[in-house]
Amino acid sequence: MADRPTSIAKSVDGLHHEESALDKAPALRDQFAHAQEQDNEKQKSREAEKPHGETEKSGSQMVKDDAPVLRPTPSGPLRAPDREAAFGKVAKERIDENRKIEAAKMAQEFKARQQKSHDHERDRER
């Protein structure tokens, strides 16, 4: 009789219950609420320490100093060298674009000629 188990529950597999996400949810919710309350308290203490003169709209001093600044545009007419440079740049861009357009037109014409020649060869074969 000594080799007989004292409880049937000890020998049955699968009776132990593993915790699932649903079992852990209430504890995690309580932990989150507690952490959120602490965070709110810290934030209130920080706001109390800030001087009232500064607002968040003023931004960081480092960002203000390091921010790139656009050069002011002159209100009067362009100087002659600047005007020539601007016109030259625009003219070069137009020439480049016109070359691209001409190349595209030539490619389309070439494809059309190739198509016609293939059509003529097919007609000869028939």
Phi and psi restraints in degrees (value plus and minus 20) as a CYANA .aco file:
   2 ALA   PHI     -90.8   -50.8
   2 ALA   PSI     -48.9    -8.9
   3 ASP   PHI    -102.2   -62.2
   3 ASP   PSI     -22.6    17.4
   4 ARG   PHI     -98.9   -58.9
   4 ARG   PSI     112.0   152.0
   5 PRO   PHI     -86.4   -46.4
   5 PRO   PSI     127.9   167.9
   6 THR   PHI     -96.7   -56.7
   6 THR   PSI     -46.8    -6.8
   7 SER   PHI    -159.3  -119.3
   7 SER   PSI     118.6   158.6
   8 ILE   PHI     -91.7   -51.7
   8 ILE   PSI     -46.9    -6.9
   9 ALA   PHI     -85.7   -45.7
   9 ALA   PSI     -47.9    -7.9
  10 LYS   PHI     -90.5   -50.5
  10 LYS   PSI     -48.3    -8.3
  11 SER   PHI    -114.2   -74.2
  11 SER   PSI     -29.1    10.9
  12 VAL   PHI    -108.2   -68.2
  12 VAL   PSI     105.5   145.5
  13 ASP   PHI    -102.0   -62.0
  13 ASP   PSI     130.4   170.4
  14 GLY   PHI      66.6   106.6
  14 GLY   PSI     -12.1    27.9
  15 LEU   PHI    -103.4   -63.4
  15 LEU   PSI     -40.0     0.0
  16 HIS   PHI     -93.5   -53.5
  16 HIS   PSI     127.7   167.7
  17 HIS   PHI    -130.5   -90.5
  17 HIS   PSI      99.3   139.3
  18 GLU   PHI    -105.3   -65.3
  18 GLU   PSI     125.6   165.6
  19 GLU   PHI     -94.6   -54.6
  19 GLU   PSI     113.7   153.7
  20 SER   PHI    -123.4   -83.4
  20 SER   PSI     158.7   198.7
  21 ALA   PHI     -83.0   -43.0
  21 ALA   PSI     -54.2   -14.2
  22 LEU   PHI     -87.5   -47.5
  22 LEU   PSI     -52.4   -12.4
  23 ASP   PHI     -91.0   -51.0
  23 ASP   PSI     -52.3   -12.3
  24 LYS   PHI    -103.3   -63.3
  24 LYS   PSI     -37.4     2.6
  25 ALA   PHI     -77.5   -37.5
  25 ALA   PSI     -67.1   -27.1
  26 PRO   PHI     -81.8   -41.8
  26 PRO   PSI     -59.6   -19.6
  27 ALA   PHI     -87.1   -47.1
  27 ALA   PSI     -60.8   -20.8
  28 LEU   PHI     -86.6   -46.6
  28 LEU   PSI     -57.5   -17.5
  29 ARG   PHI     -83.1   -43.1
  29 ARG   PSI     -63.9   -23.9
  30 ASP   PHI     -84.1   -44.1
  30 ASP   PSI     -61.1   -21.1
  31 GLN   PHI     -84.8   -44.8
  31 GLN   PSI     -61.1   -21.1
  32 PHE   PHI     -85.2   -45.2
  32 PHE   PSI     -64.0   -24.0
  33 ALA   PHI     -81.6   -41.6
  33 ALA   PSI     -60.8   -20.8
  34 HIS   PHI     -84.8   -44.8
  34 HIS   PSI     -63.0   -23.0
  35 ALA   PHI     -86.2   -46.2
  35 ALA   PSI     -56.8   -16.8
  36 GLN   PHI     -87.2   -47.2
  36 GLN   PSI     -59.8   -19.8
  37 GLU   PHI     -82.2   -42.2
  37 GLU   PSI     -62.8   -22.8
  38 GLN   PHI     -84.2   -44.2
  38 GLN   PSI     -60.6   -20.6
  39 ASP   PHI     -83.9   -43.9
  39 ASP   PSI     -61.1   -21.1
  40 ASN   PHI     -83.0   -43.0
  40 ASN   PSI     -59.2   -19.2
  41 GLU   PHI     -85.4   -45.4
  41 GLU   PSI     -61.6   -21.6
  42 LYS   PHI     -83.9   -43.9
  42 LYS   PSI     -60.7   -20.7
  43 GLN   PHI     -85.9   -45.9
  43 GLN   PSI     -59.6   -19.6
  44 LYS   PHI     -84.5   -44.5
  44 LYS   PSI     -58.4   -18.4
  45 SER   PHI     -89.0   -49.0
  45 SER   PSI     -55.4   -15.4
  46 ARG   PHI     -86.5   -46.5
  46 ARG   PSI     -62.4   -22.4
  47 GLU   PHI     -83.8   -43.8
  47 GLU   PSI     -54.3   -14.3
  48 ALA   PHI     -89.4   -49.4
  48 ALA   PSI     -51.3   -11.3
  49 GLU   PHI     -96.3   -56.3
  49 GLU   PSI     -44.5    -4.5
  50 LYS   PHI     -89.0   -49.0
  50 LYS   PSI     121.4   161.4
  51 PRO   PHI     -88.8   -48.8
  51 PRO   PSI     125.6   165.6
  52 HIS   PHI     -93.8   -53.8
  52 HIS   PSI     -37.3     2.7
  53 GLY   PHI     -89.3   -49.3
  53 GLY   PSI     -53.5   -13.5
  54 GLU   PHI    -104.4   -64.4
  54 GLU   PSI     116.1   156.1
  55 THR   PHI    -135.5   -95.5
  55 THR   PSI     146.7   186.7
  56 GLU   PHI     -91.3   -51.3
  56 GLU   PSI     -36.9     3.1
  57 LYS   PHI     -91.7   -51.7
  57 LYS   PSI     -40.7    -0.7
  58 SER   PHI     -88.2   -48.2
  58 SER   PSI     -49.4    -9.4
  59 GLY   PHI      59.1    99.1
  59 GLY   PSI     157.4   197.4
  60 SER   PHI     -98.4   -58.4
  60 SER   PSI     122.0   162.0
  61 GLN   PHI     -85.7   -45.7
  61 GLN   PSI     -57.0   -17.0
  62 MET   PHI     -84.3   -44.3
  62 MET   PSI     -60.3   -20.3
  63 VAL   PHI     -85.7   -45.7
  63 VAL   PSI     -59.1   -19.1
  64 LYS   PHI     -84.0   -44.0
  64 LYS   PSI     -62.0   -22.0
  65 ASP   PHI     -92.2   -52.2
  65 ASP   PSI     -57.5   -17.5
  66 ASP   PHI    -113.0   -73.0
  66 ASP   PSI     -26.0    14.0
  67 ALA   PHI     -87.1   -47.1
  67 ALA   PSI     117.3   157.3
  68 PRO   PHI     -89.0   -49.0
  68 PRO   PSI     122.3   162.3
  69 VAL   PHI    -138.5   -98.5
  69 VAL   PSI     114.4   154.4
  70 LEU   PHI     -93.0   -53.0
  70 LEU   PSI     124.0   164.0
  71 ARG   PHI     -90.9   -50.9
  71 ARG   PSI     122.6   162.6
  72 PRO   PHI     -88.3   -48.3
  72 PRO   PSI     118.2   158.2
  73 THR   PHI    -105.4   -65.4
  73 THR   PSI     119.4   159.4
  74 PRO   PHI     -88.4   -48.4
  74 PRO   PSI     122.8   162.8
  75 SER   PHI    -104.0   -64.0
  75 SER   PSI     -43.5    -3.5
  76 GLY   PHI    -106.7   -66.7
  76 GLY   PSI    -192.5  -152.5
  77 PRO   PHI     -89.3   -49.3
  77 PRO   PSI     137.8   177.8
  78 LEU   PHI     -88.6   -48.6
  78 LEU   PSI     127.9   167.9
  79 ARG   PHI     -89.6   -49.6
  79 ARG   PSI     137.1   177.1
  80 ALA   PHI     -76.5   -36.5
  80 ALA   PSI     -67.8   -27.8
  81 PRO   PHI     -84.0   -44.0
  81 PRO   PSI     -56.8   -16.8
  82 ASP   PHI     -86.5   -46.5
  82 ASP   PSI     -61.2   -21.2
  83 ARG   PHI     -83.4   -43.4
  83 ARG   PSI     -64.1   -24.1
  84 GLU   PHI     -83.3   -43.3
  84 GLU   PSI     -61.2   -21.2
  85 ALA   PHI     -84.8   -44.8
  85 ALA   PSI     -61.8   -21.8
  86 ALA   PHI     -85.5   -45.5
  86 ALA   PSI     -64.8   -24.8
  87 PHE   PHI     -83.9   -43.9
  87 PHE   PSI     -59.8   -19.8
  88 GLY   PHI     -83.5   -43.5
  88 GLY   PSI     -60.4   -20.4
  89 LYS   PHI     -85.0   -45.0
  89 LYS   PSI     -66.0   -26.0
  90 VAL   PHI     -84.4   -44.4
  90 VAL   PSI     -61.4   -21.4
  91 ALA   PHI     -82.5   -42.5
  91 ALA   PSI     -61.5   -21.5
  92 LYS   PHI     -84.1   -44.1
  92 LYS   PSI     -62.5   -22.5
  93 GLU   PHI     -82.5   -42.5
  93 GLU   PSI     -60.2   -20.2
  94 ARG   PHI     -84.7   -44.7
  94 ARG   PSI     -62.4   -22.4
  95 ILE   PHI     -81.3   -41.3
  95 ILE   PSI     -65.1   -25.1
  96 ASP   PHI     -81.0   -41.0
  96 ASP   PSI     -64.5   -24.5
  97 GLU   PHI     -85.6   -45.6
  97 GLU   PSI     -60.3   -20.3
  98 ASN   PHI     -83.5   -43.5
  98 ASN   PSI     -57.7   -17.7
  99 ARG   PHI     -83.3   -43.3
  99 ARG   PSI     -61.5   -21.5
 100 LYS   PHI     -84.1   -44.1
 100 LYS   PSI     -61.1   -21.1
 101 ILE   PHI     -84.6   -44.6
 101 ILE   PSI     -64.7   -24.7
 102 GLU   PHI     -82.1   -42.1
 102 GLU   PSI     -61.1   -21.1
 103 ALA   PHI     -83.8   -43.8
 103 ALA   PSI     -59.8   -19.8
 104 ALA   PHI     -85.7   -45.7
 104 ALA   PSI     -61.5   -21.5
 105 LYS   PHI     -82.5   -42.5
 105 LYS   PSI     -63.5   -23.5
 106 MET   PHI     -83.7   -43.7
 106 MET   PSI     -58.5   -18.5
 107 ALA   PHI     -85.1   -45.1
 107 ALA   PSI     -59.4   -19.4
 108 GLN   PHI     -86.1   -46.1
 108 GLN   PSI     -61.7   -21.7
 109 GLU   PHI     -83.4   -43.4
 109 GLU   PSI     -60.6   -20.6
 110 PHE   PHI     -82.1   -42.1
 110 PHE   PSI     -64.2   -24.2
 111 LYS   PHI     -84.0   -44.0
 111 LYS   PSI     -58.7   -18.7
 112 ALA   PHI     -84.3   -44.3
 112 ALA   PSI     -62.0   -22.0
 113 ARG   PHI     -83.9   -43.9
 113 ARG   PSI     -61.4   -21.4
 114 GLN   PHI     -82.1   -42.1
 114 GLN   PSI     -61.3   -21.3
 115 GLN   PHI     -83.7   -43.7
 115 GLN   PSI     -61.6   -21.6
 116 LYS   PHI     -84.6   -44.6
 116 LYS   PSI     -61.2   -21.2
 117 SER   PHI     -86.5   -46.5
 117 SER   PSI     -56.5   -16.5
 118 HIS   PHI     -86.9   -46.9
 118 HIS   PSI     -57.0   -17.0
 119 ASP   PHI     -85.5   -45.5
 119 ASP   PSI     -60.6   -20.6
 120 HIS   PHI     -84.3   -44.3
 120 HIS   PSI     -60.2   -20.2
 121 GLU   PHI     -84.4   -44.4
 121 GLU   PSI     -57.3   -17.3
 122 ARG   PHI     -86.6   -46.6
 122 ARG   PSI     -60.2   -20.2
 123 ASP   PHI     -84.4   -44.4
 123 ASP   PSI     -57.3   -17.3
 124 ARG   PHI     -86.9   -46.9
 124 ARG   PSI     -55.6   -15.6
 125 GLU   PHI     -89.7   -49.7
 125 GLU   PSI     -46.5    -6.5
